[in-house]
Amino acid sequence: MDSRIRPGRELGVPAFDGTPLTADTVAIMSGDRNIRRRGILLLVAHTAWLLFLLPTVDAARHQPVAVTGLIVFVLLYLSLVAVPVLQLPVRPAVHHAGLAVLALLGIGLAVAYAAGPGSWLVLLLFVCSAGALGFAGPAAGFAWTGGSVAAILAIGAAHSRPAADTAPIALIAGLAGASTIAFVRFVRLVEELRRTQQELARTVVEQERLRFAQDLHDLLGHTLSLIVIKAEVVRRLAPADPARAASEAADIERIGRTALAEVREAVTGYREHSFARELVNARTVLTETGVDVTLHETGHALGVEADDVLRWVLREAVTNVLRHSGATRCDIAVNVDSSGATLTVRDNGVGGQPTPGNGLRGIAERVEHANGTLRYGPAPTGGIELTAHLPAAMMTA
């Protein structure tokens, strides 16, 4: 047995709410852990930026108010950076208010101490970085970056700082803000792509489950109907003709073994069947149950997809003949030409308007998915007629 984890497979480990964890849930949780790990690395990288504050810390070491302001600024900066990189559950309004406080504190410290020793204008570099990282929209991020650069230049000019001191800080702030915005945009696009891929994977798995359920219904519905019919024959023949009943019972055994083999092939995904083989099976099954069969085939070979669709249509049509019609005759016609492929199954049974069950709805979905048409109802000469037509585009599929 394959022990690998497949999407949707229950792992037997209950979640906190008591429901079993699936591989999809584990994958999402694993993705969240990876995001959190990357966020921690980014936070460490931003912490390394604080080395630029060492000259400022050295200049403020004898000024208690300045030291207190720097400590509050650094702690607030790290907290605001942690919100987006660690994806903490903080409301945007609260986060934006924190950015405003950081900007006011940084500008206040720069205005108060920029005339003295130390690179106090560097504080606005951190203000710029925090805002560029914290705003979701690029427009807001660039506006924040532009405002930070303008504040650096304005405060430097107000304190008559040399251009050689102010310009490099303004340039670094602008580049840091722009690169941060670009990086954040890139990361969000990657995360969006990853979520889209996960959703597509879940959709494909769900579609495959539905397809397999439909295949299994179509596969077993036909065979089990035949087994039921033959079992009824055995029950009627057992008292009067034991030899014939034994022969029919042997047929039931053969059919059961064939069905078991087909189910195993379907489960492993390696079932190889064809419309031609289904035609042979249909003729054999109908003949063995006392139904005369006529078969008319014209045209060239079917394409792969058309072959598969018409195979299931024929199987369901023959199942309905055996199960519901009470017919003594069944005509099967297959025509393949430049307009496409047409399969018609007509019987001389009880007729009437058939009530669509899971089988008919299933083959109708198959035909519709192949851009074809399916008609079923009373035949002009009595009984039921089912016609499936697939377009020419399916012939080379």
C-alpha positions, 0 to 999 in steps of 0.5 A: 500500500502506498503510504505517501500523503495525498491531498485530502487524505485523512492523517488520523490526527485530530485538529483542535476542533476534533476534526481529522487533519488532512494532507491539504491542511498539513500543507497549508500549516507547513506553508504558514510555518515557512512564511513565519520562518522567512519573516523572522529572517527578514526581521533579523535583517532589519535589526542589522540596519540598527548598526547605522545608529551607532554614531547617533547613540554615541553622540546621545550617551550623555543626554538622557532624553535623547537616549530615551527617545532613541530606545522608544524609536528602536522598539517601535520600529522593530514592532512595526516591522514585525507586523508585516514580515511576521504577518501578525494579526494587527489591524491596518488602522492600528499599524498605520497609527504606529507608523505615524507615531514613529514618523513624528518621533523620528522627525522630532528627534532629528529636528531637536538634535540634528544641529549637534554631533551624530547622524540624527537624520539617519532616523528618517531612513528607518522611518522610510523603511518601516513605511515602505514595508508596512503600506499594502499599496505601492502608491502609498509606499512611494508617497511615504518614501518621498515624504521621508526624503523631503523631510531629510532634505528640509531638516538638513537645510533648516540646520544648515547641514552640509549637502555632503552629509544630507544628500547621501542619507536622502539618496540611501533613504530613497533607494531603500524605500524603493527597493523595499516596495519592490521586494514587498511586491515581489513577495506578495506576488509569489505568495499569491502564485503559491496560493493559486497553485494550491487552489488549482491542486485542490481543484484538480484533486476534487475533479479527479475524485468526481471523475473516479466516482463517475467511472466507478458508478458506470463501471459497476452499474452495468456489471451488477445489473447483468449479475442480477439478471443472471441470478434471476435466471439461475433461480428460475432454472434451478428446479427444472434444469440444474445443468443450465442453472450451473452454466449460468452460475458459472457465467456469474462467477466469470462476470464477477471476476471480470468486474473485480479485475476492472475495478482493480485496474480502475483503482490503480489508474491503468485500465485500458479499455476501448470502444471496440471492446465495449461493442464486443462486450455489449453484443455478448451480454445482450445475446446471452440475455436473449436480446437479438443484436444488430450492429452497424459501423461506418467510417474511420477510427475514433480519437482517444477522447471520443473513444472513451466518451462513447465507450461509457455512453454505450455501456450505460445504454446497454445497462438500461436495455438490460435493466428497464426495457424488457426488449427482445431486440437492440440495434446499435449504430456507429457512424464516423464521418467529417461531421463527427461521430454518432452512436445510436442505441435503439431497443423495442422494449416498453418505451415511454419517457425514461427518468434520468438517473445517475447513469444518464446524468453522468454520461450527459455530463461526459458528452457535454464536456466533450462539446457533444449532444445527447438525446434519449426518449421514445423511439419512432418504432417503439422502445427507447432510442439514445443518440450521442453525437461528438463533433469532428474536433474530437476525432483527432483528440 
